[in-house]
Amino acid sequence: MSIRLIILLIVLSIIFAINIFHNIFKRKISLQYSLMWFVYVILIIIVLMSLPILNYITKFFGFELTSNMVFFFGFIILLIISFTLTKIISTLKEKVTILTQEVAILKKEINNYDKNN
Amino acid sequence: MKVLLIIPAYNEEKSILSVIENIKKIKVDESIKLDYVVINDGSTDKTKEICLENKLNFIDLPCNLGIGGAVQTGYKYAYYKDYDIAFQIDGDNQHDVSYVPKLIEAINAGNDLVIGSRFVSELSEFKSSFLRRVGINLLSFLIKVCTHQKVYDVTSGYRACNKTLIKYFAFNYPIDYPEPDTLVQVIKKGKKVMEIPVKMNERKTGKSSINGLKSIYYMIKVSFAIIIADISTKKENK
């Protein structure tokens, strides 16, 4: 894996990390969910910076190219993250359903109350 | 005894009034207090206006939840208002409400869930299309394998349940295509389920929620839901 590619990936990762920080400070994403992205970026940077280990792991698992291995692990982590997101969405959907139902029933009760007074 | 008819309505402006009129014609014992509640599931047509104008008893969901979420709202309402029996009836006149007293009788006879069925007798001339019947038979077979109980009309949305199940449904109800799913859950819990022949009419207005390619997706999804319900529902200790 060429040094140039490694530097490119590291630079991209750092820009991404800055973007995450920016969003956290602007309170656009909650700290809870930013953490997994942050771990992702750090992992990628650590992997990229340790070239000898990188080459060793590549040979050990039998990847043709070091870059393949980096992308492979990036892909796996992304899979985990998107699955986590699906889980979060499912919980949110359930909560929204419950809230919608309760609000609708409450709305009805308030209307009835207004009519009776 | 208080009985509630839950009528989920999504864009049913053409039929909702006649459904309510038919409900008012139902003759029941004096000991039974029969109420209805329309659940307007975020309709985009005039369903809400019609409910308001005609002073129908209705709950207006602020956004569309899908049939399961709408029906569950009804069960929650029934639970909070302490109803003894809750019915689920479509808002498009497919279900002939004159069978309501028969279903009430069946609940009072000790059944937990009573399903109004198209297939257990020749009463209903409308039995839906051939392909749909094949699908329903397949699901029925799958449920038989899972629960060892034969139910014919597994997708029927014409059903009544008692107080125990009102409470259960109020807090556990699937959002998509809930009928077969809940059926398996209820049987697995060791509740008594009974089918009663009813007449169903072909829908005159509105569209079925299941069409074309969607039906294959529906079959896969529902089969999946049945198997999951089968595995994850634990039998209740009596």
Boltz contact constraints between the chains, C-beta under 6 A:
constraints:
  - contact:
      token1: [A, 97]
      token2: [B, 65]
      max_distance: 6.0
  - contact:
      token1: [A, 97]
      token2: [B, 69]
      max_distance: 6.0
  - contact:
      token1: [A, 100]
      token2: [B, 61]
      max_distance: 6.0
  - contact:
      token1: [A, 100]
      token2: [B, 62]
      max_distance: 6.0
  - contact:
      token1: [A, 100]
      token2: [B, 63]
      max_distance: 6.0
  - contact:
      token1: [A, 100]
      token2: [B, 65]
      max_distance: 6.0
  - contact:
      token1: [A, 101]
      token2: [B, 73]
      max_distance: 6.0
  - contact:
      token1: [A, 101]
      token2: [B, 76]
      max_distance: 6.0
  - contact:
      token1: [A, 103]
      token2: [B, 62]
      max_distance: 6.0
  - contact:
      token1: [A, 104]
      token2: [B, 59]
      max_distance: 6.0
  - contact:
      token1: [A, 104]
      token2: [B, 60]
      max_distance: 6.0
  - contact:
      token1: [A, 104]
      token2: [B, 61]
      max_distance: 6.0
  - contact:
      token1: [A, 104]
      token2: [B, 73]
      max_distance: 6.0
  - contact:
      token1: [A, 105]
      token2: [B, 77]
      max_distance: 6.0
  - contact:
      token1: [A, 108]
      token2: [B, 59]
      max_distance: 6.0
